[in-house]
Structures are given as C-alpha cells and as structure tokens.
Amino acid sequence: MNMRSWWVLGAMWLIGAVLCPSPAYSAELDLPRVMLKNIGYDIRLDGDSLDHGTHVEAIRLVVDDQVIPLVKTDDQLIFPNVRASQSPQSLQVMAEDTVIGEAEVQVIPAWFSILPPLTAILVALLIRSVLPALVLGLWLGAWALNGLTVSGFFAGFLDGFDIYLTNAVADRDHVSIMLFTFMIAGMVGIISRNGGMRGIVELIIRGANTPKRGQVSVWTLGLLIFFDDYSNTLVVGNTSRSVTDRLKISREKLAYIVDSTAAPVATVALVTTWIGYQVGLIGDAMTRIPDLD
C-alpha cells in the first residue's frame, strides 16, 4: 500500500468520525469505584442529567440479564439492588428501546473486602508492630479500590497516603482526637519524669501484694478515671504496667482489664466526653419518631 492509499484511508476515517460521532449519552450514574461481586447496590441516577422529554417511568437499567426499574424517592432516582457478576461490568440505562446512558465499573470478589483488616491483624501479631501492619492493610484496601489490577497494586500504595491518609488527617474530628491524645500522652510522660507515676505505683502496691489484688486495683483505677476513654487507656495502662509486671500479671490480661474499664465506663458515666455525641444520637433518633412533640 503506497502513501497515497494511506492518505485516502485517513481522510475517510476523519470524515466518518465527524459525520458519525460516538453517541453523547445524557443519563449519568453515580457509581462506586468498585463493586463487590453478587452484592446488591443501590445506584443513584443523576436526574439533572436527563433530557426534559425523558419519562422517568420508562427508564430501566440493564446489567447482563438483569432489567432493573427506576425507583423514585422523595429527592432521588434509584436503581435498587444492582448486582455485578463480572469485571469490568457494563451498565446501560435504557428509556424504552433507546440507550440514554452507559457506564463501566470494576468488580472484585466479595471475600476480598475482609482481607485488608484480617491481614493487618495477622501481621501485627506476627511482627509485634502495629504501624507496618496498618500500612499493609491500607495498601491492600487501596489496591482493592483500584480494581485489583496490576497497575492498581502500585498506585494503591501511593493512594493510601495521598488520598486516604491525607483525608483522614484533614478531618476535624480526627485531628481533635489526635491532639487530645498527644496532650494526654505528654501529660503522662511529664508525670512519669517528675516521679508522680512512681508515687501512684507505690500507693497501689501497698494493698496489691497478690495477682488477684493487683487486677482489682487496676480495675478500680479504671473506674475512677471515667471522664474519657482515651485518658483512661493512657493513664491506667501506663500507671499499672510496672505494678502488673511486678506481680507477674500478663500484659494481655492488663490490656483486657484496661479496655473493659475504658469506653464501657465512659459511655455510662454522667459526666464524660461522650455526652455530646450520645445526646446528638438521641436527638437524631427522636426527630425520626412520628407524632413526637
């Protein structure tokens, strides 16, 4: 084929692209980044993207052999219980016999959703270090959100820090918790340095001369520090460690006692940092009760 033939083919392709452009679909789907295989999803249809002449009652979503009717709620258009069976999964929005929207989404096995936290827990137990285990779990989760592709495996490591860790740190509530934890930990460190922690230990050790009494002492101290679960964990854990070590009480048993008297006590006490959150939950629940003045 000579150069002139190539020019002719190129011109014909250009004319075809101009005269027969790819269809511009009006319907837009609000899809998740990935879908779990054979798990039902409620997929929202953007009503603002529809043409004014489109009848909502005639719209259907076609997924393989599924034909899902559109459900209209108060302020949303929903395709309920959409299930994907292959990756990538193609979805078509139909108005009678006309395709008005098309999208594609990556699908991953449902069992993989539990793998990142299980991996993080297992690695933390094996290497006895929490931070590397959390990073590995975050990496696996970000890889899953990239569709478990080869390129997504490497992109997931960067996304774990650039997107998910950054968004977590940028959250106001998360930052306030971190600052509060740093301040409490700093206060505990200062008390330990100036001998205050040793005084508390000596006070406890007078009556705690057996493993059973030592556990009761830790439990009592956990009940006394009831105003916040983070403060309880940091103060009681650091204060009681040397006492329980001296009485041959395992670290695992100490962790269990501290955890059992931290958040559970803070949630039932009258004056705690949980009060605002709990009152907010009760208020939201009461607004949903009909005929409640």
Phi, psi and omega per residue, in radians:
M1 nan 2.177 -3.092
N2 -1.453 3.100 -3.083
M3 -1.122 -0.597 -3.120
R4 -1.126 -0.676 3.126
S5 -1.122 -0.677 3.096
W6 -1.093 -0.711 3.119
W7 -1.115 -0.689 3.136
V8 -1.137 -0.775 3.125
L9 -1.116 -0.690 3.112
G10 -1.124 -0.711 3.119
A11 -1.144 -0.700 3.129
M12 -1.139 -0.700 3.112
W13 -1.116 -0.712 -3.138
L14 -1.141 -0.735 3.126
I15 -1.126 -0.699 3.123
G16 -1.143 -0.660 3.132
A17 -1.170 -0.609 -3.136
V18 -1.304 -0.779 -3.072
L19 -1.361 -0.500 -3.105
C20 -2.179 1.219 -3.126
P21 -1.201 2.750 3.089
S22 -1.137 2.533 -3.030
P23 -1.093 2.416 3.094
A24 -1.700 1.804 -3.079
Y25 -1.404 2.531 -3.096
S26 -1.664 -0.555 -3.073
A27 -1.393 2.334 -3.134
E28 -2.125 2.308 3.135
L29 -1.755 2.434 3.056
D30 -1.621 1.588 -3.022
L31 -1.714 2.615 2.959
P32 -1.255 2.874 -3.138
R33 -1.121 -0.660 3.051
V34 -2.452 2.793 3.051
M35 -2.131 2.546 3.059
L36 -1.457 2.414 -3.051
K37 -1.102 2.250 3.077
N38 1.063 0.443 3.045
I39 -1.911 2.298 -3.078
G40 -1.269 2.365 3.095
Y41 -2.199 2.542 2.960
D42 -1.681 1.954 -3.059
I43 -1.803 2.236 -3.086
R44 -1.563 2.423 3.051
L45 -1.790 2.258 3.131
D46 -1.290 1.864 -3.103
G47 -1.168 -0.480 -3.134
D48 -1.200 -0.369 -3.104
S49 -1.466 -0.162 -3.105
L50 -1.359 2.598 3.018
D51 -1.205 2.642 -3.068
H52 -1.145 -0.451 -3.112
G53 -1.513 0.010 -3.094
T54 -1.405 2.248 3.090
H55 -1.492 2.116 -3.084
V56 -1.091 -0.619 -3.088
E57 -1.138 -0.375 -3.087
A58 -1.627 -0.020 -3.054
I59 -1.451 2.373 3.104
R60 -2.354 2.701 3.030
L61 -1.943 2.198 -3.120
V62 -1.875 2.085 3.099
V63 -2.252 1.814 -3.026
D64 0.957 -2.026 -3.136
D65 -1.709 0.154 3.103
Q66 -1.587 2.389 3.007
V67 -2.152 1.897 -2.980
I68 -1.906 2.106 3.121
P69 -1.284 2.710 3.136
L70 -1.448 2.340 3.112
V71 -1.915 2.210 -3.124
K72 -1.749 2.053 3.070
T73 -1.715 -2.870 -3.089
D74 -1.056 -0.793 -3.068
D75 -2.347 0.216 -3.090
Q76 -2.444 2.743 3.016
L77 -1.973 2.089 -2.959
I78 -2.193 2.379 2.879
F79 -1.726 1.885 -3.018
P80 -1.457 2.609 2.970
N81 0.936 0.891 3.095
V82 -1.451 2.242 -3.103
R83 -2.092 2.345 3.115
A84 -1.880 2.490 -3.071
S85 -2.140 -0.142 -3.119
Q86 -2.555 2.834 -3.135
S87 -2.239 2.277 -0.126
P88 -1.284 2.607 -3.112
Q89 -1.734 2.223 3.118
S90 -1.628 2.378 3.114
L91 -2.211 2.339 3.140
Q92 -2.156 2.315 3.048
V93 -1.708 2.129 -3.074
M94 -2.005 2.423 2.954
A95 -2.030 1.772 -2.969
E96 1.062 -1.953 -3.124
D97 -1.878 0.217 -3.065
T98 -1.928 2.332 3.067
V99 -1.412 2.048 -3.140
I100 -1.944 -0.037 3.117
G101 -2.893 2.577 -3.127
E102 -2.619 2.455 -3.136
A103 -2.639 2.905 -3.129
E104 -2.441 2.433 -3.100
V105 -2.421 2.549 3.085
Q106 -1.357 2.512 -3.119
V107 -2.160 2.328 3.118
I108 -2.137 2.740 3.109
P109 -1.061 2.491 -3.088
A110 -1.125 -0.583 -3.099
W111 -1.152 -0.373 -3.105
F112 -1.216 -0.350 -3.103
S113 -1.137 -0.440 -3.139
I114 -1.624 -0.147 -3.060
L115 -1.206 -0.757 -3.130
P116 -1.007 -0.870 3.121
P117 -1.158 -0.644 3.106
L118 -1.125 -0.701 3.107
T119 -1.115 -0.750 3.133
A120 -1.073 -0.746 3.136
I121 -1.149 -0.777 -3.108
L122 -1.132 -0.779 3.139
V123 -1.136 -0.680 3.112
A124 -1.090 -0.662 3.104
L125 -1.231 -0.600 -3.086
L126 -1.324 -0.811 -3.054
I127 -1.698 -0.109 3.119
R128 0.992 0.700 3.086
S129 -2.538 2.258 -3.000
V130 -1.458 -0.750 -3.001
L131 -1.074 -0.862 3.084
P132 -1.042 -0.625 3.118
A133 -1.142 -0.710 3.111
L134 -1.148 -0.695 3.110
V135 -1.099 -0.731 3.122
L136 -1.126 -0.742 3.088
G137 -1.102 -0.688 3.084
L138 -1.125 -0.696 3.119
W139 -1.089 -0.810 3.136
L140 -1.104 -0.707 3.115
G141 -1.121 -0.734 3.103
A142 -1.170 -0.613 3.075
W143 -1.110 -0.715 3.104
A144 -1.084 -0.690 3.124
L145 -1.222 -0.290 3.037
N146 -1.624 0.209 3.029
G147 1.496 0.222 -3.131
L148 1.015 0.582 3.100
T149 -1.553 2.909 3.131
V150 -1.131 -0.817 3.112
S151 -1.157 -0.587 3.122
G152 -1.180 -0.408 3.102
F153 -1.109 -0.723 3.134
F154 -1.427 -0.658 3.108
A155 -1.171 -0.517 -3.140
G156 -1.101 -0.598 3.115
F157 -1.120 -0.752 3.117
L158 -1.224 -0.706 3.135
D159 -1.105 -0.575 -3.141
G160 -1.009 -0.666 3.122
F161 -1.577 -0.788 -3.008
D162 -1.240 -0.547 -3.061
I163 -1.911 -1.093 -2.940
Y164 -1.322 -0.778 3.108
L165 -1.185 -0.694 3.111
T166 -1.101 -0.773 3.120
N167 -1.128 -0.632 3.120
A168 -1.154 -0.721 3.137
V169 -1.244 -0.539 -3.118
A170 -1.309 -0.237 3.139
D171 -1.258 2.290 -3.065
R172 -1.087 -0.745 -3.134
D173 -1.132 -0.694 3.120
H174 -1.126 -0.729 -3.141
V175 -1.125 -0.718 3.138
S176 -1.111 -0.658 3.095
I177 -1.147 -0.747 3.135
M178 -1.119 -0.772 3.133
L179 -1.109 -0.731 3.115
F180 -1.092 -0.734 3.128
T181 -1.129 -0.749 3.110
F182 -1.068 -0.731 -3.111
M183 -1.181 -0.743 3.108
I184 -1.125 -0.763 3.124
A185 -1.092 -0.692 3.091
G186 -1.112 -0.707 3.114
M187 -1.119 -0.738 3.102
V188 -1.091 -0.706 3.108
G189 -1.099 -0.719 3.122
I190 -1.132 -0.753 3.124
I191 -1.093 -0.663 3.119
S192 -1.154 -0.704 -3.107
R193 -1.187 -0.657 -3.073
N194 -1.546 0.127 3.042
G195 1.626 -0.031 -3.129
G196 -1.143 -0.643 3.136
M197 -1.141 -0.669 3.127
R198 -1.131 -0.653 3.101
G199 -1.107 -0.706 3.109
I200 -1.124 -0.725 3.141
V201 -1.106 -0.762 -3.138
E202 -1.133 -0.586 3.115
L203 -1.198 -0.691 -3.125
I204 -1.271 -0.671 -2.992
I205 -1.210 -0.307 3.140
R206 -1.080 -0.771 -3.131
G207 -1.668 -0.268 -3.103
A208 -1.745 1.389 -3.132
N209 -1.854 0.071 3.052
T210 -2.300 2.758 3.120
P211 -0.996 -0.664 -3.130
K212 -1.154 -0.788 3.120
R213 -1.161 -0.583 3.093
G214 -1.108 -0.728 3.113
Q215 -1.161 -0.669 3.098
V216 -1.137 -0.656 3.118
S217 -1.126 -0.757 3.094
V218 -1.101 -0.728 3.125
W219 -1.085 -0.741 3.129
T220 -1.138 -0.736 3.114
L221 -1.103 -0.625 3.091
G222 -1.148 -0.583 3.092
L223 -1.264 -0.555 -3.110
L224 -1.225 -0.632 3.135
I225 -1.646 1.418 -2.991
F226 -1.803 -0.124 -2.954
F227 -1.347 -0.338 -3.141
D228 -2.766 2.422 -3.092
D229 -1.267 -0.620 3.115
Y230 -1.174 -0.756 3.100
S231 -1.089 -0.710 3.124
N232 -1.028 -0.843 -3.103
T233 -1.094 -0.813 -3.084
L234 -1.199 -0.819 -3.054
V235 -1.268 -0.912 -3.088
V236 -1.152 -0.736 -3.137
G237 -1.072 -0.846 -3.128
N238 -1.222 -0.632 -3.117
T239 -1.218 -0.696 -2.997
S240 -1.531 -0.192 -3.020
R241 -1.057 -0.809 -3.106
S242 -1.186 -0.566 3.111
V243 -1.166 -0.842 -3.120
T244 -1.182 -0.584 3.078
D245 -1.134 -0.694 -3.129
R246 -1.189 -0.561 -3.130
L247 -1.608 0.173 3.103
K248 1.079 0.612 3.041
I249 -1.612 2.253 -3.042
S250 -1.137 2.668 3.094
R251 -1.109 -0.586 3.130
E252 -1.117 -0.718 3.127
K253 -1.203 -0.653 3.064
L254 -1.075 -0.778 3.135
A255 -1.074 -0.673 3.135
Y256 -1.135 -0.778 -3.124
I257 -1.140 -0.768 -3.141
V258 -1.096 -0.768 -3.130
D259 -1.168 -0.583 -3.119
S260 -1.278 -0.335 -3.136
T261 -1.981 0.271 -3.135
A262 -1.701 -1.586 -3.122
A263 -1.082 -0.715 3.127
P264 -1.012 -0.711 3.132
V265 -1.252 -0.699 -3.122
A266 -1.133 -0.502 -3.107
T267 -1.383 -0.402 -3.108
V268 -1.823 -0.238 3.108
A269 -1.246 2.746 -3.053
L270 -1.403 -0.598 -3.091
V271 -2.086 1.669 -3.138
T272 -2.510 2.999 3.071
T273 -1.303 -0.118 3.117
W274 -1.484 -0.224 -3.006
I275 -1.011 -0.845 -3.119
G276 -1.037 -0.746 -3.141
Y277 -1.140 -0.763 -3.112
Q278 -1.180 -0.695 3.094
V279 -1.106 -0.657 3.085
G280 -1.101 -0.734 3.096
L281 -1.101 -0.753 3.138
I282 -1.131 -0.721 3.121
G283 -1.093 -0.747 3.109
D284 -1.113 -0.685 3.139
A285 -1.175 -0.648 -3.121
M286 -1.205 -0.556 3.120
T287 -1.184 -0.362 -3.134
R288 -1.569 -0.097 3.125
I289 -1.465 2.085 -3.109
P290 -1.197 2.589 3.060
D291 1.043 0.538 3.083
L292 -1.864 1.985 -3.116
D293 -1.553 nan nan
